[in-house]
């Protein structure tokens, strides 16, 4: 039985892994900034709907 030595670093702590995580975090932050800058108009008309009393049921 022959033993082999792994000479590569752990994949978890590699530089490319950190760069991918930073790219994802940057994309999420950039997305929040873009969505926050969109100015959607607030509704001016107030919506009120009166419900008749016969639709309500009492629970005992």
URMOGI-V725716 format. One record per pair of residues at least 6 apart in sequence whose ideal C-beta (glycine too) atoms are under 6 Angstrom apart, sorted by sequence separation. I is the first residue (numbers start at 1). J is the second residue. If there is no record, write none. Layout:
# URMOGI-V725716
i=I j=J
i=I j=J
This chain:
# URMOGI-V725716
none
